[in-house]
Amino acid sequence: MGESKNAVDAALEKLQHDSFKYFLHETNPANGLVIDKTEPDWPSSIAATGLALASYPVAVERGFIPRAAAVERTLTTLRFFWNSPHGPEPDATGYRGFYYHFLDMRTGRRAWQCELSTVDSAFLLAGALTAGQFFDAPTSDEEEIRTLADALYRRADWQWAQDGGATVTHGWKPESGFLKYRWEGYDEALLLYLLGLGSPTYPLPEDSYAVWASTYQWERSYGQEYLYAGPLFTHQLSHIWIDFRGIQDAFMRGKGIDYFENSRRATYAQQQYAIENPLKFEGYSRHCWGTTASDGPGPAIIKVNGVERQFFNYEGRGVPYGPDDGTIAPWCVVASLPFAPEIVLPTIDHCIHRAKLTELNLYGFKASFNPTYPVKGGNRNGWVSPWHYGLNQGPIVLMIENYRNGLLWHVMRNCPYLATGLRRAGFSGGWL
């Protein structure tokens, strides 16, 4: 964006406001649940609902909605989760303080026989704690927000979620018990472990974090040395709530950087990957990049310009090891704005003004596009996702705000549970 600061601010605020409208219009006002994506008859995502809870304070500060409306929405959501069916029954909403990944938008009960998700519950609880910190007025409604947010967080039984192991399991199903996968290797579970360590009721033991960190991969890729995780979102989601600038755990002290700098390097590696474009996809450039978990045009295997290409549908795309099928997700670039504005702002500008990826869209950017995938009609962006996803909209709203004034970071610095979790994980320095 080679424009004045005022013009850049105006463009960011419009993108932020348009993205927030997803939570205004794709939420059930009776229970506060947010739809996972805009496809008809789709269920709610508890992670998207947590991002909505974190976004309401931003909307208040920006004047997108009145404080009273944000309080009403927040209270509706928290009351629903506190009062919803909670137990081992297969059609409950949650169990042991955790919630099912997908919930029926109307009834709020488990959808699709999905798993009780530990990491998605962490995003939901982080949103609740944000509300509890932000809504600090001495009114009965805001006092109830604080009480419910605290109670929901305290109910999560992190020790149960370990299933006898050192690390935390991905989840649990009433039909078959705990999933075989555990949160190991650097990823978005950083937030999960810190919330688990900070619990006053069922805290993770301190060695749980050390065992998790022992599975890290430090790599050199596309000119950067950094703690590896492939999809870009894994370097962003925990940072929505926690300002990692200047604070370090044992691993980062050993490397002489912090997790914020690590995300900056991962962002640069993504851009350089697109510049070098080893698989020769259409459209990749210094101003057109962003590989992450996203919607895609597949599944399909198609010969494009003499090259057989495999295309995926929703997939955890990553850099540098893939999978990569030429799909670009603008939202994940925006979510790196605090880390590397010097390369993110020109890319946002390209996506808005040259690729025109916000035209005729209700909620800012569409989820993803793929210029390599052949479509009828010759759209220069190739395949464009027909849907919006709550998990994409939230980081746009929240990371633009953190870039502009650090609102979420300042609010959550005052959350005693997160501060406790960070210290128990061995973090020190900086604002701690």
C-alpha positions, -999 to 999 in steps of 0.1 A, spaced: 0 0 0 20 30 -12 -7 53 1 -9 78 30 -13 64 65 -49 77 65 -57 58 33 -41 26 47 -61 30 79 -93 35 60 -87 4 39 -79 -17 69 -109 -5 88 -132 -12 59 -118 -47 55 -121 -52 93 -157 -40 94 -167 -61 64 -151 -91 79 -169 -85 113 -203 -85 95 -199 -123 93 -204 -124 131 -233 -100 129 -252 -119 102 -241 -155 106 -249 -160 143 -281 -175 158 -294 -147 181 -311 -172 203 -279 -190 214 -249 -170 201 -236 -198 179 -217 -188 148 -220 -209 116 -187 -226 105 -192 -215 69 -219 -200 48 -230 -231 30 -267 -238 36 -276 -261 65 -241 -260 79 -234 -264 116 -218 -240 140 -181 -241 148 -171 -235 185 -138 -220 173 -156 -195 151 -179 -187 181 -148 -181 203 -135 -157 176 -168 -139 176 -166 -134 214 -131 -120 210 -143 -97 181 -172 -81 200 -148 -59 221 -131 -48 188 -165 -39 174 -173 -19 204 -140 1 203 -144 7 165 -181 17 168 -193 -12 146 -219 -21 172 -230 -4 205 -216 -18 237 -251 -28 249 -255 -49 217 -221 -66 223 -230 -73 259 -263 -89 248 -246 -111 222 -219 -121 246 -242 -129 274 -265 -150 252 -234 -170 240 -219 -176 275 -253 -185 290 -259 -210 262 -226 -228 269 -230 -228 306 -266 -241 305 -263 -265 275 -264 -303 280 -231 -313 294 -223 -350 299 -212 -383 282 -243 -386 262 -236 -387 224 -260 -358 216 -247 -334 243 -231 -300 237 -200 -307 257 -184 -329 284 -157 -323 311 -156 -286 302 -148 -292 265 -172 -289 236 -179 -307 204 -161 -292 173 -194 -287 154 -228 -279 170 -263 -278 154 -270 -241 148 -305 -244 162 -304 -269 190 -267 -264 200 -262 -302 202 -234 -322 187 -234 -323 149 -220 -350 125 -209 -373 153 -178 -350 155 -152 -351 183 -151 -332 215 -123 -309 204 -96 -298 228 -80 -271 206 -114 -257 193 -125 -256 230 -94 -236 237 -103 -210 212 -138 -208 226 -125 -204 261 -100 -178 250 -129 -158 235 -149 -161 267 -119 -149 288 -115 -120 264 -151 -110 271 -145 -114 309 -115 -91 308 -130 -65 285 -165 -61 299 -155 -46 332 -183 -23 341 -201 -26 375 -234 -35 358 -253 -68 365 -250 -79 328 -212 -73 326 -207 -88 361 -225 -119 347 -202 -120 317 -172 -121 340 -188 -148 362 -197 -170 333 -164 -166 315 -146 -176 347 -169 -206 354 -166 -219 318 -128 -218 319 -126 -234 354 -148 -263 342 -124 -276 316 -107 -307 329 -73 -305 312 -59 -335 332 -87 -357 318 -78 -346 283 -43 -360 287 -57 -395 289 -28 -407 311 -1 -393 288 22 -362 291 7 -343 261 -29 -334 254 -51 -355 231 -68 -340 201 -102 -350 215 -127 -376 225 -158 -393 212 -185 -409 233 -186 -439 210 -149 -447 209 -131 -427 236 -100 -406 231 -86 -399 196 -52 -415 190 -36 -382 180 -20 -358 205 -9 -322 203 28 -326 194 50 -305 172 47 -267 171 13 -255 160 -18 -236 172 -18 -257 204 5 -232 220 -26 -214 233 -41 -247 244 -11 -256 266 -9 -221 281 -46 -222 290 -42 -257 304 -12 -247 325 -30 -217 339 -61 -235 351 -68 -231 389 -89 -262 389 -75 -290 367 -41 -277 355 -18 -295 332 15 -305 349 44 -283 339 62 -312 323 33 -314 298 46 -283 281 82 -294 282 72 -327 265 52 -308 239 82 -285 231 105 -315 229 87 -324 196 96 -291 179 113 -289 145 138 -261 139 144 -256 102 160 -235 76 136 -228 47 135 -201 20 161 -179 36 147 -182 72 157 -201 102 126 -207 123 104 -231 143 86 -250 116 49 -254 111 36 -257 76 2 -239 74 6 -201 81 -24 -201 104 -5 -222 130 19 -192 134 -9 -168 140 -39 -181 161 -22 -182 195 -9 -147 188 -44 -133 185 -46 -134 223 -9 -133 235 17 -107 229 48 -128 226 71 -98 220 100 -99 244 89 -130 264 106 -163 259 104 -199 270 134 -222 273 133 -231 236 132 -195 224 158 -184 249 181 -211 233 174 -196 199 178 -160 209 144 -150 195 107 -150 206 76 -165 191 66 -132 175 99 -130 156 94 -167 147 60 -158 131 77 -130 113 102 -154 98 75 -179 89 56 -151 71 88 -141 51 94 -178 42 58 -180 28 64 -149 6 98 -162 -6 82 -196 -14 57 -178 -37 84 -157 -53 105 -188 -62 73 -208 -69 90 -242 -72 58 -260 -85 52 -232 -111 16 -224 -101 -2 -194 -117 -4 -161 -99 22 -167 -72 44 -136 -67 58 -113 -40 23 -97 -37 3 -129 -41 10 -156 -15 -5 -172 16 -6 -210 20 -26 -224 49 -55 -247 59 -82 -236 34 -110 -244 10 -99 -256 -24 -112 -265 -59 -108 -303 -56 -107 -332 -52 -96 -335 -88 -66 -345 -110 -65 -324 -141 -39 -318 -168 -32 -281 -170 -9 -268 -198 5 -303 -202 12 -308 -164 -9 -332 -144 -21 -314 -113 -38 -327 -82 -62 -303 -65 -76 -307 -30 -108 -295 -13 -104 -283 23 -68 -292 32 -41 -282 56 -18 -267 29 17 -257 40 51 -244 31 76 -258 21 65 -294 22 30 -290 10 5 -301 2 3 -272 -22 -21 -271 -52 -19 -234 -61 -46 -223 -37 -40 -189 -20 -59 -177 11 -58 -139 15 -71 -140 51 -40 -157 64 -18 -130 49 -39 -103 68 -35 -123 100 3 -118 97 -1 -81 96 14 -75 131 45 -95 123 55 -82 88 34 -52 78 60 -42 52 52 -72 31 16 -78 42 2 -43 33 13 -44 -3 -2 -79 -6 -35 -67 9 -34 -38 -16 -29 -63 -45 -57 -85 -34 -82 -56 -30 -73 -34 -60 -57 -57 -86 -71 -91 -80 -104 -74 -68 -110 -102 -43 -134 -81 -22 -157 -71 -50 -194 -81 -46 -185 -100 -13 -205 -94 18 -177 -102 42 -145 -89 27 -122 -115 12 -136 -148 -1 -118 -177 17 -94 -187 -10 -88 -188 -48 -67 -208 -72 -55 -191 -105 -41 -225 -117 -74 -243 -116 -91 -240 -150 -126 -225 -149 -151 -216 -176 -154 -179 -184 -117 -171 -180 -118 -156 -145 -82 -144 -140 -84 -156 -104 -93 -191 -116 -114 -209 -90 -127 -188 -62 -143 -203 -31 -180 -197 -29 -180 -196 9 -169 -176 38 -156 -193 70 -158 -179 105 -124 -193 113 -110 -169 85 -130 -138 94 -120 -137 131 -83 -135 126 -88 -107 101 -108 -86 126 -85 -94 155 -51 -91 139 -58 -59 122 -68 -46 156 -36 -59 172 -16 -43 144 -33 -9 149 -34 -7 187 -27 -40 203 -62 -41 219 -64 -79 224 -29 -81 237 -35 -53 262 -68 -68 274 -53 -103 278 -21 -92 295 -44 -86 325 -59 -121 324 -43 -138 354 -48 -173 340 -28 -167 309 -1 -150 329 1 -180 352 1 -204 322 30 -185 306 51 -185 338 44 -222 344 56 -229 308 88 -212 317 82 -178 300 100 -148 314 111 -113 304 92 -84 287 58 -76 300 57 -106 323 
